[in-house]
Amino acid sequence: MTSADPSGPDARRRTIVITGASDGIGAAAARQLASSGNRLLLVGRSVEKTAAIARETGAEHLTADFARLDDVRTLAAQIAELVGDDGIDVLANNAGGIFGDRTPTVDGHEKTIQVNHLAPFLLTNLLLPQLRKADAAIINTSSVGHRIFGHIDVDDLDNKKRYRANKAYGDAKLANVLFTKSLHTKFHAEGLSAVAFHPGIVRTNFSAGSSSIMRLLYRTPLKHLLTISTDTGGETLRWFIEGTPGETWQSGAYYDERVLTLRVNPQVEDEALAEALWRKSAALVGLAPGFESRTLSE
């Protein structure tokens, strides 16, 4: 990463991967980055919507359904082939959502934890060789919901005991923050940086199919007072993408929009939990023990 103006004449063309880029803040950030001169690889679930954003921004695009881990594996292979020896400068793990009743995926996991955590966990690990080549920044879109609703039990990530949409979402967003801290602990000395952030309460349709009470906010006039636009949320994502780790933002940290905050779920400070979550996640997505270490040494 360079501290130079990313749009300046001496800036190196960077490769930026953004998931969840067919809508919401991912699409907004892609539009804002379109004139940056960087290479954008946009990932979305909808073929039509992702292709439309790619045409609008001049980006490359790929599709994957994060509710299918085989899609994630295929996506990682496609990205690796596309970037080749250039590597990836920024991976923005932005895909996610809050859902309704407890729904298992084809992989047997509860959909909320898979789409928000397990899928980006798998994608990031599979792309470690490409991320390492460029001393990449990994940006994880989390939520203040991690602090309000989250309480992780690594032996019940699927919330089989007492499922509630809000808790499932809070757990998944808490997992994003713990994943960020683990990435920093394991790989910052190797040159990688990671950050998690809450983009604000954005006016999107991410909760439209949810049973969460939060969906009601988006159906009343209050949404105009209590939420921000997708463009504003996209500007925050762009700020992290274009920022310099160690200067603009600190690796291993959690930000409320662009403000470093210590107001986090108490479980965030539990290093043993972070490691247990890493190991459990690796097992659930089929990564062998020590996979990440072997990948980095290749």
Secondary structure in CASP SS format (residue, H / E / C, confidence):
PFRMAT SS
TARGET T0000
AUTHOR 0000-0000-0000
METHOD secondary structure of the structure
MODEL  1
M C 1.00
T C 1.00
S C 1.00
A C 1.00
D C 1.00
P C 1.00
S C 1.00
G C 1.00
P C 1.00
D C 1.00
A C 1.00
R C 1.00
R C 1.00
R C 1.00
T E 1.00
I E 1.00
V E 1.00
I E 1.00
T C 1.00
G C 1.00
A C 1.00
S C 1.00
D C 1.00
G H 1.00
I H 1.00
G H 1.00
A H 1.00
A H 1.00
A H 1.00
A H 1.00
R H 1.00
Q H 1.00
L H 1.00
A C 1.00
S C 1.00
S C 1.00
G C 1.00
N C 1.00
R E 1.00
L E 1.00
L E 1.00
L E 1.00
V E 1.00
G E 1.00
R C 1.00
S C 1.00
V H 1.00
E H 1.00
K H 1.00
T H 1.00
A H 1.00
A H 1.00
I H 1.00
A H 1.00
R H 1.00
E H 1.00
T H 1.00
G C 1.00
A C 1.00
E E 1.00
H E 1.00
L E 1.00
T E 1.00
A C 1.00
D C 1.00
F C 1.00
A C 1.00
R C 1.00
L H 1.00
D H 1.00
D H 1.00
V H 1.00
R H 1.00
T H 1.00
L H 1.00
A H 1.00
A H 1.00
Q H 1.00
I H 1.00
A H 1.00
E H 1.00
L H 1.00
V H 1.00
G H 1.00
D H 1.00
D H 1.00
G C 1.00
I C 1.00
D C 1.00
V E 1.00
L E 1.00
A E 1.00
N E 1.00
N C 1.00
A C 1.00
G C 1.00
G C 1.00
I C 1.00
F C 1.00
G C 1.00
D C 1.00
R C 1.00
T C 1.00
P E 1.00
T C 1.00
V C 1.00
D C 1.00
G C 1.00
H C 1.00
E E 1.00
K H 1.00
T H 1.00
I H 1.00
Q H 1.00
V H 1.00
N H 1.00
H H 1.00
L H 1.00
A H 1.00
P H 1.00
F H 1.00
L H 1.00
L H 1.00
T H 1.00
N H 1.00
L H 1.00
L C 1.00
L H 1.00
P H 1.00
Q H 1.00
L H 1.00
R H 1.00
K H 1.00
A C 1.00
D C 1.00
A C 1.00
A E 1.00
I E 1.00
I E 1.00
N E 1.00
T E 1.00
S C 1.00
S C 1.00
V C 1.00
G H 1.00
H H 1.00
R H 1.00
I H 1.00
F C 1.00
G C 1.00
H C 1.00
I C 1.00
D C 1.00
V H 1.00
D H 1.00
D H 1.00
L C 1.00
D C 1.00
N C 1.00
K C 1.00
K C 1.00
R C 1.00
Y C 1.00
R C 1.00
A H 1.00
N H 1.00
K H 1.00
A H 1.00
Y H 1.00
G H 1.00
D H 1.00
A H 1.00
K H 1.00
L H 1.00
A H 1.00
N H 1.00
V H 1.00
L H 1.00
F H 1.00
T H 1.00
K H 1.00
S H 1.00
L H 1.00
H H 1.00
T H 1.00
K H 1.00
F H 1.00
H H 1.00
A H 1.00
E H 1.00
G C 1.00
L C 1.00
S E 1.00
A E 1.00
V E 1.00
A E 1.00
F E 1.00
H E 1.00
P C 1.00
G C 1.00
I C 1.00
V E 1.00
R C 1.00
T C 1.00
N C 1.00
F C 1.00
S C 1.00
A C 1.00
G C 1.00
S C 1.00
S C 1.00
S C 1.00
I C 1.00
M H 1.00
R H 1.00
L H 1.00
L H 1.00
Y C 1.00
R C 1.00
T C 1.00
P C 1.00
L C 1.00
K H 1.00
H H 1.00
L H 1.00
L H 1.00
T C 1.00
I E 1.00
S C 1.00
T H 1.00
D H 1.00
T H 1.00
G H 1.00
G H 1.00
E H 1.00
T H 1.00
L H 1.00
R H 1.00
W H 1.00
F H 1.00
I H 1.00
E H 1.00
G C 1.00
T C 1.00
P E 1.00
G C 1.00
E C 1.00
T C 1.00
W E 1.00
Q C 1.00
S C 1.00
G C 1.00
A C 1.00
Y E 1.00
Y E 1.00
D E 1.00
E C 1.00
R C 1.00
V E 1.00
L E 1.00
T C 1.00
L C 1.00
R C 1.00
V C 1.00
N C 1.00
P H 1.00
Q H 1.00
V H 1.00
E H 1.00
D C 1.00
E H 1.00
A H 1.00
L H 1.00
A H 1.00
E H 1.00
A H 1.00
L H 1.00
W H 1.00
R H 1.00
K H 1.00
S H 1.00
A H 1.00
A H 1.00
L H 1.00
V H 1.00
G C 1.00
L C 1.00
A C 1.00
P C 1.00
G C 1.00
F H 1.00
E H 1.00
S H 1.00
R H 1.00
T H 1.00
L H 1.00
S H 1.00
E C 1.00
END
